[in-house]
Each structure stands twice: as structure tokens, then as C-alpha cells.
């Protein structure tokens, strides 16, 4: 039987971090299933899901926790039952707005009110093309509840987009 372990990692960015983590997993016969990792503000952060034989799970946890001696902080979350079935419609959201505080709060407020789950989110602030003003960009993969159509979500988002002076594109 396979266990699925989910953990976060954060450490000062340097060469070899992913290799150290993947070596712990491979040494115990684990399989790196999925991850999302990035360098943010001089730190390296990510979330990883692995599958491992049930009798090796505790050894993997101990091995990963031993990495803290090298400044690699691991926080374990376990979903030992495996991945849940996905219900509802998937959609993709792209947002561009002149940068200002509260954009993500306002958009996620709409998503929460509609019962939408964020499956993947990336954000960045970049220089605008003409005047060089800061632009906030967000891209998200969403899971809509079965009772919500992409059109209804788009309508709800467009109301907030007008208030934010943001361009929001929702694709199902």
C-alpha cells in the first residue's frame, strides 16, 4: 500500500536544495508525484507530494526532518489516503491590474463567496510597457462547485474587476 505525503519546504536559496530533498525520497523508494517550487525574496519555497510504501513513510518523515540541520525547513502534511476525486468544473483565471494593495483579497473574496477552490495560483508585479507603472498579474487554476457555471462566476468577477480597474479573463 502506498501512502501519499504532502510537505512544504523553505530554505535560503542555494544550489542543491531540490537534489537533497529528492535524494531522501529516492533513497527510501519514494516517488515524487507533483510539486510547485520557486525562489521568492532570496528564499526557496515549495510544496511537494510524494508516494511511498506505507512501511517506509515514517523513515521518510524522519529523513526529511533531519534536513533542518542544514537549514532546510520541512513542514509535513499527510494525505495518506491519496488524492481525492475532483468534482466540479475547472476554469482558468488571468488578471492584470495596475498594482495596489488589496487586489488579491478582493478577487479571492469573490471566489470564496461563490464556493470556488483555487488549485494553483501564481502572482507577480512587473513593470508596465509604456509608462513603467507597476502591474499586478495573477494566474489561477480554479475548481468551481457543481452548482456554479463559469458564466456566472465570470459575471461576479467582472463586477469586482470594474471596481479594481482590472482586466479579468476567465476561460473554462
C-alpha positions in Angstrom: 0.0 0.0 0.0 1.2 3.5 -0.9 1.0 6.5 1.4 0.9 10.0 0.0 2.7 12.7 1.9 2.5 16.4 1.3 5.1 18.7 2.7 6.3 22.3 2.4 9.9 23.3 2.2 11.6 26.6 2.8 15.3 27.4 2.9 17.8 30.1 1.9 18.1 29.8 -1.8 21.2 27.9 -2.9 22.3 25.2 -5.3 21.4 21.6 -4.5 18.2 22.1 -2.4 15.9 20.0 -4.6 18.6 17.4 -5.0 18.9 17.0 -1.3 15.1 16.5 -0.9 14.8 14.2 -3.9 17.7 12.1 -2.6 15.9 11.5 0.7 12.8 10.4 -1.2 14.6 8.2 -3.7 16.7 6.5 -1.1 13.6 5.1 0.5 11.9 4.1 -2.8 9.5 7.1 -2.8 8.1 8.6 -5.9 8.0 12.4 -6.4 4.4 12.9 -7.7 4.0 16.7 -8.0 5.4 19.9 -6.8 5.4 23.7 -7.1 8.6 25.5 -6.1 10.0 29.0 -6.6 12.7 31.4 -5.4 10.9 34.3 -3.6 12.9 37.1 -2.0 16.1 35.1 -1.5 14.3 32.1 -0.1 13.4 28.9 -1.9 9.9 27.7 -1.1 7.7 24.9 -2.3 5.2 22.2 -1.7 5.7 18.6 -2.7 3.5 15.5 -2.9 5.2 12.1 -2.8 4.0 8.5 -2.8 5.9 6.0 -0.6 5.4 2.5 0.6 3.5 2.5 3.9 6.3 0.8 5.7 8.8 3.5 4.6 6.6 6.6 5.4 7.9 7.1 8.9 11.5 6.7 7.8 11.0 9.3 5.0 9.4 11.7 7.5 12.5 11.3 9.8 14.9 11.8 6.8 13.2 14.9 5.7 13.1 16.4 9.2 16.8 15.7 9.5 17.4 18.3 6.7 16.6 21.0 9.2 20.2 20.7 10.5 21.2 22.1 7.1 18.7 25.0 7.2 16.1 23.2 5.1 12.8 23.5 7.0 10.2 20.9 6.2 6.6 21.0 7.4 4.7 17.8 6.8 1.1 17.4 5.9 -0.1 13.9 5.2 -2.9 12.8 3.0 -2.2 9.1 3.4 -5.4 8.1 1.7 -4.3 9.5 -1.6 -5.8 12.1 -3.9 -9.5 12.9 -3.7 -11.7 12.8 -6.7 -12.1 16.2 -8.3 -15.7 17.4 -8.6 -17.0 20.4 -10.4 -15.8 22.4 -13.5 -12.3 23.6 -13.9 -11.6 27.1 -15.1 -8.5 29.3 -15.6 -8.4 33.0 -14.5 -5.9 35.6 -15.7 -5.9 39.0 -14.1 -3.9 42.2 -14.9 -4.3 45.4 -13.0 -2.3 48.5 -12.0 -0.7 47.4 -8.8 -2.2 48.5 -5.5 -2.9 46.9 -2.1 -5.9 44.6 -1.8 -6.3 43.2 -5.3 -5.8 39.5 -4.3 -8.0 40.0 -1.3 -10.9 41.4 -3.4 -10.7 38.7 -6.0 -10.4 35.8 -3.6 -13.4 37.2 -1.7 -15.5 36.8 -4.8 -14.1 33.3 -5.3 -14.8 32.3 -1.7 -18.3 33.7 -1.8 -19.0 31.6 -4.9 -17.5 28.4 -3.3 -14.6 28.3 -5.8 -11.4 26.5 -4.8 -8.0 27.7 -6.0 -5.9 24.7 -7.3 -2.9 26.7 -8.5 -2.1 30.4 -8.1 0.9 32.4 -9.4 1.2 36.2 -8.9 3.8 38.8 -9.8 4.3 42.5 -10.0 6.0 43.7 -13.3 6.8 47.0 -14.9 4.2 48.2 -17.4 5.1 48.5 -21.0 4.6 52.2 -21.7 4.8 54.3 -18.5 6.6 51.7 -16.5 3.9 51.7 -13.8 3.8 48.5 -11.7 1.3 45.9 -12.9 -0.1 43.1 -10.8 -0.6 39.9 -12.7 -2.3 36.8 -11.4 -3.0 33.4 -13.0 -5.1 30.7 -11.3 -6.5 27.3 -12.0 -9.9 27.1 -10.3 -12.3 24.3 -9.4 -15.9 25.5 -9.5 -18.6 23.9 -7.4 -21.0 21.7 -9.5 -23.8 24.3 -9.0 -21.8 27.2 -10.4 -21.4 27.9 -14.1 -18.3 29.6 -15.5 -20.5 32.3 -16.9 -22.0 33.1 -13.5 -18.5 33.2 -12.0 -17.3 35.5 -14.8 -20.2 37.9 -14.1 -19.4 38.0 -10.4 -15.7 38.6 -11.1 -16.4 41.4 -13.7 -18.3 43.4 -11.1 -15.2 43.4 -8.9 -12.9 43.9 -11.9 -14.6 47.2 -12.7 -14.1 48.4 -9.1 -10.4 47.4 -9.3 -9.9 48.7 -12.8 -8.6 45.2 -13.6 -8.7 43.1 -16.7 -10.0 39.6 -15.8 -10.3 36.8 -18.2 -12.0 33.5 -17.2 -11.6 30.5 -19.5 -13.4 27.2 -18.9 
